[in-house]
Amino acid sequence: MPELRKPSGVTSTGAVVYDISAARRRVAARSAAASDRSGVSEAGRELSRALLAAEESPELRAEKIRALRAQIANGSYRPDPRDVARSMLERGF
């Protein structure tokens, strides 16, 4: 164990001292390395942008509109008022 050392000037009956400075440096290095990383990778951000673009494509949007119109026509459309209010606040209405 490289962290264990005998202090100089101590007799053979002297104590062994645990040098914690190396352990502290390792912990600090791990903390610094962990804080330098982001929670979302560039690949994750790219995937999110691609998903958003796909969801806004004209074909999917037209299908959503058809489904909503059918729900409204048969009386089963029940929007969540909280979602409506949240959306209005996000869009600045």
DSSP file (Angstrom, degrees, kcal/mol; ACC not computed):
  #  RESIDUE AA STRUCTURE BP1 BP2  ACC     N-H-->O    O-->H-N    N-H-->O    O-->H-N    TCO  KAPPA ALPHA  PHI   PSI    X-CA   Y-CA   Z-CA
    1    1 A M    >         0   0    0      0, 0.0     3,-1.5     0, 0.0     0, 0.0   0.000 360.0 360.0 360.0 108.7    0.0    0.0    0.0
    2    2 A P  T 3   +     0   0    0      0, 0.0    20,-0.0     0, 0.0    17,-0.0   0.719 360.0  65.4 -67.5 -19.4    1.8    3.1   -1.2
    3    3 A E  T 3  S+     0   0    0     15,-0.1    16,-2.6    17,-0.0     2,-0.4   0.704  87.3  82.7 -75.9 -16.9   -0.2    5.4    1.1
    4    4 A L  E <   +A   18   0A   0     -3,-1.5     2,-0.3    14,-0.2    14,-0.2  -0.739  58.3 157.1 -90.1 130.9    1.3    3.7    4.2
    5    5 A R  E     -A   17   0A   0     12,-2.0    12,-2.2    -2,-0.4    -2,-0.0  -0.993  41.5-119.7-149.3 154.2    4.6    5.0    5.3
    6    6 A K        -     0   0    0     -2,-0.3    10,-0.1    10,-0.2     2,-0.1  -0.825  37.0-120.3 -91.9 131.4    6.8    5.3    8.3
    7    7 A P    >   -     0   0    0      0, 0.0     3,-1.0     0, 0.0     7,-0.1  -0.421  33.7-104.0 -69.1 147.6    7.6    8.8    9.3
    8    8 A S  T 3  S+     0   0    0      1,-0.2     3,-0.1    -2,-0.1     0, 0.0  -0.381 101.1  30.2 -71.1 149.6   11.3    9.6    9.4
    9    9 A G  T 3  S+     0   0    0      1,-0.3     2,-0.4    -3,-0.1    -1,-0.2   0.564  88.3 122.8  82.0   9.3   13.0    9.8   12.7
   10   10 A V    <   -     0   0    0     -3,-1.0    -1,-0.3     1,-0.1    -4,-0.0  -0.856  61.0-120.0-105.8 140.5   10.8    7.3   14.5
   11   11 A T    >   -     0   0    0     -2,-0.4     3,-2.2     1,-0.1    -1,-0.1  -0.069  37.3 -91.6 -68.4 174.5   12.2    4.2   16.2
   12   12 A S  T 3  S+     0   0    0      1,-0.3    -1,-0.1     0, 0.0    -2,-0.0   0.708 129.0  55.8 -64.4 -19.2   11.2    0.7   15.2
   13   13 A T  T 3  S+     0   0    0      2,-0.0    -1,-0.3     0, 0.0    -2,-0.1   0.402  88.5 115.4 -89.7   3.3    8.5    0.8   17.8
   14   14 A G  S <  S-     0   0    0     -3,-2.2     2,-0.1     1,-0.1    -4,-0.0  -0.111  71.0 -95.1 -69.4 169.9    7.1    3.9   16.2
   15   15 A A        -     0   0    0      1,-0.0     2,-0.5    -9,-0.0    -1,-0.1  -0.422  25.8-120.9 -85.5 158.0    3.7    4.1   14.5
   16   16 A V        -     0   0    0    -10,-0.1     2,-0.4    -2,-0.1   -10,-0.2  -0.868  29.3-145.3 -96.0 133.0    2.8    3.8   10.9
   17   17 A V  E     -A    5   0A   0    -12,-2.2   -12,-2.0    -2,-0.5     2,-0.7  -0.829   5.4-135.6-104.7 136.3    1.1    6.8    9.5
   18   18 A Y  E     -A    4   0A   0     -2,-0.4     2,-0.8   -14,-0.2   -14,-0.2  -0.819  15.3-148.3 -90.5 117.5   -1.6    6.7    6.8
   19   19 A D        +     0   0    0    -16,-2.6     4,-0.4    -2,-0.7     3,-0.4  -0.777  19.3 177.8 -88.2 108.1   -0.9    9.4    4.2
   20   20 A I     >  +     0   0    0     -2,-0.8     4,-2.5     1,-0.2     5,-0.2   0.458  58.6  90.8 -92.5  -0.8   -4.3   10.5    3.0
   21   21 A S  H  > S+     0   0    0      1,-0.2     4,-2.1     2,-0.2    -1,-0.2   0.889  87.2  49.9 -64.4 -37.4   -3.1   13.1    0.6
   22   22 A A  H  > S+     0   0    0     -3,-0.4     4,-2.1     2,-0.2    -1,-0.2   0.909 111.1  49.4 -65.9 -41.1   -3.0   10.6   -2.3
   23   23 A A  H  > S+     0   0    0     -4,-0.4     4,-2.2     1,-0.2    -2,-0.2   0.903 110.3  50.9 -64.4 -40.0   -6.5    9.4   -1.6
   24   24 A R  H  X S+     0   0    0     -4,-2.5     4,-2.5     1,-0.2    -1,-0.2   0.896 108.4  51.8 -63.9 -39.6   -7.7   13.0   -1.5
   25   25 A R  H  X S+     0   0    0     -4,-2.1     4,-2.5     2,-0.2    -1,-0.2   0.906 109.3  50.3 -63.9 -40.5   -6.1   13.7   -4.8
   26   26 A R  H  X S+     0   0    0     -4,-2.1     4,-2.3     2,-0.2    -2,-0.2   0.927 111.8  47.2 -63.1 -44.2   -7.8   10.7   -6.4
   27   27 A V  H  X S+     0   0    0     -4,-2.2     4,-2.4     1,-0.2    -2,-0.2   0.919 113.0  48.9 -63.3 -43.6  -11.2   11.8   -5.0
   28   28 A A  H  X S+     0   0    0     -4,-2.5     4,-2.5     1,-0.2    -1,-0.2   0.894 110.8  50.7 -63.4 -39.8  -10.7   15.3   -6.3
   29   29 A A  H  X S+     0   0    0     -4,-2.5     4,-2.3     2,-0.2    -1,-0.2   0.904 111.4  47.7 -65.5 -40.9   -9.6   14.1   -9.7
   30   30 A R  H  X S+     0   0    0     -4,-2.3     4,-2.3     2,-0.2    -2,-0.2   0.907 112.5  49.4 -66.1 -40.8  -12.7   11.9  -10.0
   31   31 A S  H  X S+     0   0    0     -4,-2.4     4,-2.1     2,-0.2    -2,-0.2   0.910 111.8  48.2 -64.5 -42.2  -15.0   14.7   -8.9
   32   32 A A  H  X S+     0   0    0     -4,-2.5     4,-1.0     2,-0.2    -1,-0.2   0.911 112.4  48.8 -65.3 -41.6  -13.4   17.1  -11.4
   33   33 A A  H  < S+     0   0    0     -4,-2.3     4,-0.5     1,-0.2     3,-0.3   0.893 112.2  49.0 -65.3 -39.0  -13.8   14.5  -14.2
   34   34 A A  H >< S+     0   0    0     -4,-2.3     3,-0.8     1,-0.2    -1,-0.2   0.868 109.2  51.5 -69.5 -35.6  -17.4   13.9  -13.3
   35   35 A S  H 3< S+     0   0    0     -4,-2.1    -1,-0.2     1,-0.2    -2,-0.2   0.686 100.9  63.3 -77.1 -15.5  -18.3   17.6  -13.2
   36   36 A D  T 3< S+     0   0    0     -4,-1.0     2,-0.3    -3,-0.3    -1,-0.2   0.655  90.8  83.6 -79.4 -15.0  -16.8   18.2  -16.6
   37   37 A R  S <  S-     0   0    0     -3,-0.8     2,-0.2    -4,-0.5     4,-0.1  -0.646  74.4-132.2 -94.3 147.0  -19.3   15.8  -18.3
   38   38 A S        -     0   0    0     -2,-0.3    -2,-0.1     2,-0.1    -1,-0.0  -0.576  16.0-126.5 -90.3 156.9  -22.8   16.8  -19.3
   39   39 A G  S    S+     0   0    0     -2,-0.2     2,-0.5     1,-0.1    -1,-0.1   0.727  97.6  52.0 -74.6 -21.6  -25.9   14.7  -18.5
   40   40 A V  S    S-     0   0    0      4,-0.0    -1,-0.1     3,-0.0    -2,-0.1  -0.967  81.5-139.0-121.5 127.0  -26.9   14.5  -22.2
   41   41 A S     >  -     0   0    0     -2,-0.5     4,-2.2     1,-0.1     5,-0.2  -0.307  26.3-110.9 -77.7 164.9  -24.5   13.4  -24.9
   42   42 A E  H  > S+     0   0    0      1,-0.2     4,-2.4     2,-0.2     5,-0.2   0.881 121.3  55.4 -62.1 -37.2  -24.3   15.1  -28.3
   43   43 A A  H  > S+     0   0    0      1,-0.2     4,-2.2     2,-0.2    -1,-0.2   0.890 106.9  50.7 -62.7 -38.3  -25.8   12.0  -29.8
   44   44 A G  H  > S+     0   0    0      2,-0.2     4,-2.1     1,-0.2    -2,-0.2   0.902 110.1  48.6 -65.5 -41.8  -28.8   12.3  -27.4
   45   45 A R  H  X S+     0   0    0     -4,-2.2     4,-2.2     2,-0.2    -2,-0.2   0.905 111.4  50.1 -64.5 -40.3  -29.3   15.9  -28.4
   46   46 A E  H  X S+     0   0    0     -4,-2.4     4,-2.3     1,-0.2    -2,-0.2   0.903 109.8  50.8 -64.2 -40.9  -29.2   15.0  -32.0
   47   47 A L  H  X S+     0   0    0     -4,-2.2     4,-2.4     1,-0.2    -1,-0.2   0.893 109.0  51.8 -63.1 -40.1  -31.7   12.2  -31.5
   48   48 A S  H  X S+     0   0    0     -4,-2.1     4,-2.3     2,-0.2    -2,-0.2   0.915 110.1  48.2 -63.4 -42.9  -34.0   14.6  -29.7
   49   49 A R  H  X S+     0   0    0     -4,-2.2     4,-2.2     1,-0.2    -2,-0.2   0.898 111.9  50.0 -64.0 -39.5  -33.8   17.1  -32.6
   50   50 A A  H  X S+     0   0    0     -4,-2.3     4,-2.3     2,-0.2    -2,-0.2   0.904 110.4  49.9 -66.0 -40.8  -34.5   14.3  -35.1
   51   51 A L  H  X S+     0   0    0     -4,-2.4     4,-2.5     2,-0.2    -2,-0.2   0.912 110.4  50.1 -64.0 -42.6  -37.5   13.1  -33.1
   52   52 A L  H  X S+     0   0    0     -4,-2.3     4,-1.4     1,-0.2    -1,-0.2   0.913 111.2  48.7 -62.0 -42.9  -38.9   16.7  -33.0
   53   53 A A  H  < S+     0   0    0     -4,-2.2    -1,-0.2     1,-0.2    -2,-0.2   0.896 111.9  49.3 -64.2 -39.9  -38.5   17.1  -36.7
   54   54 A A  H >< S+     0   0    0     -4,-2.3     3,-1.3     1,-0.2     6,-0.3   0.898 108.7  52.6 -66.9 -39.9  -40.2   13.7  -37.4
   55   55 A E  H 3< S+     0   0    0     -4,-2.5    -1,-0.2     1,-0.3    -2,-0.2   0.794 110.1  49.1 -66.7 -26.6  -43.1   14.6  -35.1
   56   56 A E  T 3< S+     0   0    0     -4,-1.4    -1,-0.3    -5,-0.2    -2,-0.2   0.350  82.5 124.0 -94.0   6.4  -43.7   17.9  -37.0
   57   57 A S  S <> S-     0   0    0     -3,-1.3     4,-2.4    -4,-0.2     5,-0.2  -0.346  73.0-117.0 -66.5 150.2  -43.6   16.3  -40.4
   58   58 A P  H  > S+     0   0    0      0, 0.0     4,-2.4     0, 0.0     5,-0.2   0.837 111.0  54.3 -58.9 -35.7  -46.7   17.0  -42.5
   59   59 A E  H  > S+     0   0    0      2,-0.2     4,-1.9     1,-0.2     5,-0.1   0.944 112.4  41.5 -66.6 -47.0  -47.7   13.3  -42.7
   60   60 A L  H  > S+     0   0    0     -6,-0.3     4,-2.3     1,-0.2    -1,-0.2   0.889 114.7  52.0 -67.8 -37.9  -47.8   12.8  -39.0
   61   61 A R  H  X S+     0   0    0     -4,-2.4     4,-2.4     1,-0.2    -2,-0.2   0.921 109.0  50.1 -63.7 -43.4  -49.4   16.1  -38.3
   62   62 A A  H  X S+     0   0    0     -4,-2.4     4,-2.3    -5,-0.2    -1,-0.2   0.883 110.3  50.9 -62.1 -38.2  -52.2   15.3  -40.8
   63   63 A E  H  X S+     0   0    0     -4,-1.9     4,-2.3     2,-0.2    -1,-0.2   0.907 109.8  49.5 -66.9 -41.2  -52.7   12.0  -39.1
   64   64 A K  H  X S+     0   0    0     -4,-2.3     4,-2.6     2,-0.2    -2,-0.2   0.908 110.9  50.3 -62.3 -41.6  -53.0   13.7  -35.7
   65   65 A I  H  X S+     0   0    0     -4,-2.4     4,-2.7     2,-0.2    -2,-0.2   0.915 109.7  50.3 -64.1 -42.8  -55.5   16.2  -37.1
   66   66 A R  H  X S+     0   0    0     -4,-2.3     4,-2.1     1,-0.2    -1,-0.2   0.923 111.8  48.2 -60.7 -43.3  -57.6   13.4  -38.6
   67   67 A A  H  X S+     0   0    0     -4,-2.3     4,-2.1     2,-0.2    -2,-0.2   0.911 112.8  47.8 -64.9 -42.3  -57.6   11.5  -35.2
   68   68 A L  H  X S+     0   0    0     -4,-2.6     4,-2.6     2,-0.2     5,-0.2   0.910 110.2  51.7 -65.4 -41.5  -58.6   14.7  -33.3
   69   69 A R  H  X S+     0   0    0     -4,-2.7     4,-2.5     1,-0.2    -1,-0.2   0.898 109.7  50.5 -61.7 -39.3  -61.3   15.6  -35.7
   70   70 A A  H  X S+     0   0    0     -4,-2.1     4,-2.1     2,-0.2     6,-0.2   0.908 110.8  48.8 -65.3 -41.3  -62.7   12.0  -35.4
   71   71 A Q  H  X>S+     0   0    0     -4,-2.1     5,-1.8     1,-0.2     6,-1.1   0.910 112.5  47.8 -64.4 -41.6  -62.7   12.3  -31.6
   72   72 A I  H ><5S+     0   0    0     -4,-2.6     3,-0.7     4,-0.2    -2,-0.2   0.913 111.3  51.7 -64.3 -41.9  -64.4   15.7  -31.7
   73   73 A A  H 3<5S+     0   0    0     -4,-2.5    -2,-0.2     1,-0.2    -1,-0.2   0.879 114.9  40.4 -64.4 -39.2  -67.0   14.4  -34.1
   74   74 A N  H 3<5S-     0   0    0     -4,-2.1    -1,-0.2    -5,-0.1    -2,-0.2   0.422 113.3-115.3 -94.4   4.5  -67.9   11.4  -31.9
   75   75 A G  T <<5S+     0   0    0     -3,-0.7    -3,-0.2    -4,-0.6    -4,-0.1   0.617  84.8 113.0  80.8  12.9  -67.7   13.3  -28.6
   76   76 A S      < +     0   0    0     -5,-1.8     2,-0.7    -6,-0.2    -4,-0.2   0.420  38.4 114.0 -98.7   2.9  -64.8   11.5  -27.1
   77   77 A Y        +     0   0    0     -6,-1.1    -9,-0.0    -7,-0.1    -8,-0.0  -0.651  34.0 165.5 -78.0 115.2  -62.3   14.4  -27.2
   78   78 A R        -     0   0    0     -2,-0.7    -1,-0.1     2,-0.0     2,-0.1  -0.761  17.7-162.8-131.7  84.1  -61.5   15.3  -23.6
   79   79 A P        -     0   0    0      0, 0.0     3,-0.0     0, 0.0    -2,-0.0  -0.380  27.5-111.6 -68.6 147.6  -58.5   17.6  -23.4
   80   80 A D     >  -     0   0    0      1,-0.2     4,-2.2    -2,-0.1     3,-0.3  -0.696  20.6-145.9 -78.2 119.3  -56.8   17.9  -20.0
   81   81 A P  H  > S+     0   0    0      0, 0.0     4,-2.6     0, 0.0     5,-0.2   0.839  98.2  54.7 -57.9 -34.0  -57.4   21.5  -18.8
   82   82 A R  H  > S+     0   0    0      2,-0.2     4,-2.7     1,-0.2     5,-0.2   0.907 108.3  48.3 -66.6 -40.8  -53.9   21.6  -17.1
   83   83 A D  H  > S+     0   0    0     -3,-0.3     4,-2.5     2,-0.2    -1,-0.2   0.902 111.9  50.0 -64.5 -40.1  -52.2   20.6  -20.3
   84   84 A V  H  X S+     0   0    0     -4,-2.2     4,-2.2     2,-0.2    -2,-0.2   0.937 113.1  45.6 -63.2 -46.5  -54.1   23.2  -22.2
   85   85 A A  H  X S+     0   0    0     -4,-2.6     4,-2.3     2,-0.2    -2,-0.2   0.914 113.0  50.3 -64.0 -43.1  -53.2   25.9  -19.7
   86   86 A R  H  X S+     0   0    0     -4,-2.7     4,-2.3     1,-0.2    -1,-0.2   0.913 111.4  48.6 -61.2 -43.1  -49.6   24.8  -19.6
   87   87 A S  H  X S+     0   0    0     -4,-2.5     4,-1.8     1,-0.2    -1,-0.2   0.891 110.2  51.3 -64.6 -39.7  -49.4   25.0  -23.4
   88   88 A M  H  X>S+     0   0    0     -4,-2.2     5,-2.7     1,-0.2     4,-0.6   0.906 111.5  47.2 -65.0 -40.6  -51.0   28.4  -23.5
   89   89 A L  H ><5S+     0   0    0     -4,-2.3     3,-0.6     1,-0.2    -2,-0.2   0.891 110.8  51.8 -68.1 -39.1  -48.5   29.7  -20.9
   90   90 A E  H 3<5S+     0   0    0     -4,-2.3    -1,-0.2     1,-0.2    -2,-0.2   0.846 112.2  46.0 -65.2 -33.7  -45.5   28.2  -22.8
   91   91 A R  H 3<5S-     0   0    0     -4,-1.8    -1,-0.2    -5,-0.2    -2,-0.2   0.494 116.8-112.5 -89.8  -3.7  -46.7   29.8  -26.1
   92   92 A G  T <<5       0   0    0     -3,-0.6    -3,-0.2    -4,-0.6    -4,-0.1   0.730 360.0 360.0  84.2  22.0  -47.3   33.2  -24.4
   93   93 A F      <       0   0    0     -5,-2.7    -4,-0.2    -6,-0.2    -5,-0.1   0.466 360.0 360.0 -84.0 360.0  -51.1   33.4  -24.8
